[in-house]
Amino acid sequence: MDEFLFVVVPYVCLTTFVVGHLWRYRYDKFGWTTRSSQLYENRLLRIGSPLFHFGMLGVVGGHVIGLLVPQSWTDAVGVSHETYHVVAVTGGLVAGVMAVAGMAILIYRRRTVGPVFSATTVMDKVMYAFLAAVIVLGMWNTVAGSILTIGGDYNYREGVSVWFRSFLAFQPDASLMSEAPLGFQLHALVAFGLFALWPFTRLVHVFSAPLGYLTRPYIVYRSRDDDQLGSHRPRRGWDRVG
């Protein structure tokens, strides 16, 4: 059972993640969108969306460091386990609270604003359920395992993190996850379930962030009649073309 849950299931989910995105981009380019509902309601969106997205950036960044950076590396640069623990717990709680608060506002908005609710699909509801479960389980592991010390003093960097890196290296050791507390096991399984759903939801917009806006040139406006340009000197970025 350990091999099935912590080797077979994760690989099936990640395969679905990769193949699903390739299929969606190939056959559903017009559906590759967030299906923005800003037109229907903007007040709650302006509060909930930044909270959720910035919170998730912190959550993802913490996971990247916690899972991919071995403890021996941080020890080598002089960061003690206690220091790392305090920084990780503090940052994780702040980012997690932001993400949970933002998601709560967005779900409330989606449920109470009629046009937004009407535009909500079944996959949106399933995605929100999995995403909420992943975040809540992650918060529980932080609070219960690091603050309340429920289930003993478990160091995930010597267990879950090593399993994850072995998984990425195609040499998975399921025993490392089987020895982890139940909260970490559920968090990992639900997260992989979310990865399997990802290509079929609005989450695909993560890979279409408009980074080009940061470096794009000025928008050039051309006049149909040169006589309408006036005699004043044009400002930078509004120079005549042609």
Contacts in CASP RR format, 6 or more apart in sequence:
PFRMAT RR
TARGET T0000
AUTHOR 0000-0000-0000
METHOD contacts of the structure
MODEL  1
MDEFLFVVVPYVCLTTFVVGHLWRYRYDKFGWTTRSSQLYENRLLRIGSP
LFHFGMLGVVGGHVIGLLVPQSWTDAVGVSHETYHVVAVTGGLVAGVMAV
AGMAILIYRRRTVGPVFSATTVMDKVMYAFLAAVIVLGMWNTVAGSILTI
GGDYNYREGVSVWFRSFLAFQPDASLMSEAPLGFQLHALVAFGLFALWPF
TRLVHVFSAPLGYLTRPYIVYRSRDDDQLGSHRPRRGWDRVG
2 174 0 8 1.000
2 175 0 8 1.000
2 177 0 8 1.000
2 178 0 8 1.000
3 174 0 8 1.000
5 174 0 8 1.000
5 177 0 8 1.000
5 185 0 8 1.000
5 189 0 8 1.000
6 163 0 8 1.000
6 172 0 8 1.000
6 174 0 8 1.000
6 177 0 8 1.000
6 178 0 8 1.000
6 185 0 8 1.000
6 188 0 8 1.000
7 167 0 8 1.000
7 172 0 8 1.000
7 174 0 8 1.000
9 189 0 8 1.000
9 192 0 8 1.000
10 167 0 8 1.000
10 172 0 8 1.000
10 188 0 8 1.000
10 192 0 8 1.000
12 196 0 8 1.000
13 192 0 8 1.000
13 193 0 8 1.000
13 195 0 8 1.000
13 196 0 8 1.000
14 192 0 8 1.000
14 195 0 8 1.000
16 195 0 8 1.000
16 196 0 8 1.000
16 199 0 8 1.000
17 195 0 8 1.000
17 196 0 8 1.000
17 198 0 8 1.000
17 199 0 8 1.000
19 199 0 8 1.000
20 199 0 8 1.000
20 200 0 8 1.000
21 198 0 8 1.000
21 199 0 8 1.000
21 204 0 8 1.000
21 207 0 8 1.000
23 199 0 8 1.000
24 31 0 8 1.000
24 32 0 8 1.000
24 199 0 8 1.000
24 200 0 8 1.000
24 204 0 8 1.000
25 32 0 8 1.000
32 204 0 8 1.000
32 205 0 8 1.000
32 208 0 8 1.000
33 202 0 8 1.000
33 205 0 8 1.000
34 202 0 8 1.000
34 205 0 8 1.000
35 119 0 8 1.000
35 202 0 8 1.000
37 45 0 8 1.000
37 110 0 8 1.000
37 113 0 8 1.000
37 115 0 8 1.000
37 116 0 8 1.000
37 119 0 8 1.000
38 45 0 8 1.000
40 113 0 8 1.000
40 114 0 8 1.000
40 115 0 8 1.000
40 116 0 8 1.000
40 119 0 8 1.000
41 109 0 8 1.000
41 113 0 8 1.000
41 115 0 8 1.000
41 116 0 8 1.000
44 105 0 8 1.000
44 106 0 8 1.000
44 108 0 8 1.000
44 109 0 8 1.000
44 113 0 8 1.000
45 106 0 8 1.000
45 109 0 8 1.000
47 102 0 8 1.000
47 105 0 8 1.000
48 101 0 8 1.000
48 102 0 8 1.000
48 105 0 8 1.000
48 106 0 8 1.000
48 109 0 8 1.000
49 102 0 8 1.000
49 106 0 8 1.000
51 98 0 8 1.000
51 99 0 8 1.000
51 101 0 8 1.000
51 102 0 8 1.000
51 105 0 8 1.000
52 98 0 8 1.000
52 99 0 8 1.000
52 101 0 8 1.000
52 102 0 8 1.000
52 103 0 8 1.000
52 105 0 8 1.000
52 106 0 8 1.000
54 98 0 8 1.000
55 95 0 8 1.000
55 96 0 8 1.000
55 98 0 8 1.000
55 99 0 8 1.000
56 95 0 8 1.000
56 99 0 8 1.000
57 95 0 8 1.000
58 91 0 8 1.000
58 92 0 8 1.000
58 95 0 8 1.000
58 96 0 8 1.000
59 92 0 8 1.000
59 95 0 8 1.000
59 96 0 8 1.000
59 99 0 8 1.000
59 135 0 8 1.000
62 88 0 8 1.000
62 91 0 8 1.000
62 92 0 8 1.000
62 95 0 8 1.000
65 88 0 8 1.000
66 88 0 8 1.000
66 156 0 8 1.000
66 157 0 8 1.000
66 161 0 8 1.000
67 160 0 8 1.000
67 161 0 8 1.000
67 164 0 8 1.000
67 165 0 8 1.000
68 161 0 8 1.000
68 164 0 8 1.000
68 165 0 8 1.000
70 157 0 8 1.000
70 161 0 8 1.000
70 165 0 8 1.000
71 81 0 8 1.000
71 84 0 8 1.000
71 155 0 8 1.000
71 157 0 8 1.000
71 158 0 8 1.000
71 161 0 8 1.000
74 84 0 8 1.000
75 81 0 8 1.000
81 155 0 8 1.000
85 146 0 8 1.000
88 146 0 8 1.000
89 142 0 8 1.000
89 146 0 8 1.000
89 147 0 8 1.000
92 142 0 8 1.000
93 139 0 8 1.000
93 142 0 8 1.000
93 143 0 8 1.000
96 135 0 8 1.000
96 139 0 8 1.000
97 139 0 8 1.000
99 135 0 8 1.000
100 135 0 8 1.000
100 136 0 8 1.000
100 139 0 8 1.000
103 128 0 8 1.000
103 131 0 8 1.000
103 132 0 8 1.000
103 135 0 8 1.000
107 128 0 8 1.000
107 132 0 8 1.000
109 116 0 8 1.000
110 116 0 8 1.000
110 117 0 8 1.000
110 120 0 8 1.000
110 124 0 8 1.000
110 128 0 8 1.000
111 117 0 8 1.000
123 197 0 8 1.000
123 200 0 8 1.000
123 201 0 8 1.000
124 201 0 8 1.000
124 202 0 8 1.000
126 197 0 8 1.000
126 201 0 8 1.000
127 194 0 8 1.000
127 197 0 8 1.000
127 201 0 8 1.000
127 202 0 8 1.000
127 203 0 8 1.000
130 190 0 8 1.000
130 193 0 8 1.000
130 194 0 8 1.000
130 197 0 8 1.000
131 194 0 8 1.000
133 190 0 8 1.000
134 187 0 8 1.000
134 190 0 8 1.000
134 191 0 8 1.000
134 194 0 8 1.000
137 183 0 8 1.000
137 186 0 8 1.000
137 187 0 8 1.000
137 190 0 8 1.000
138 187 0 8 1.000
140 183 0 8 1.000
141 156 0 8 1.000
141 181 0 8 1.000
141 183 0 8 1.000
141 184 0 8 1.000
141 187 0 8 1.000
144 150 0 8 1.000
144 151 0 8 1.000
144 183 0 8 1.000
145 151 0 8 1.000
145 152 0 8 1.000
145 154 0 8 1.000
145 181 0 8 1.000
151 181 0 8 1.000
154 180 0 8 1.000
154 181 0 8 1.000
154 184 0 8 1.000
156 180 0 8 1.000
156 184 0 8 1.000
159 176 0 8 1.000
159 177 0 8 1.000
159 179 0 8 1.000
159 180 0 8 1.000
160 176 0 8 1.000
160 177 0 8 1.000
160 180 0 8 1.000
160 184 0 8 1.000
160 188 0 8 1.000
162 173 0 8 1.000
162 176 0 8 1.000
163 172 0 8 1.000
163 173 0 8 1.000
163 174 0 8 1.000
163 176 0 8 1.000
163 177 0 8 1.000
163 180 0 8 1.000
166 172 0 8 1.000
166 173 0 8 1.000
166 176 0 8 1.000
177 184 0 8 1.000
177 185 0 8 1.000
177 188 0 8 1.000
178 185 0 8 1.000
197 203 0 8 1.000
198 204 0 8 1.000
218 237 0 8 1.000
218 238 0 8 1.000
220 241 0 8 1.000
221 238 0 8 1.000
222 241 0 8 1.000
223 229 0 8 1.000
223 240 0 8 1.000
229 240 0 8 1.000
234 240 0 8 1.000
END
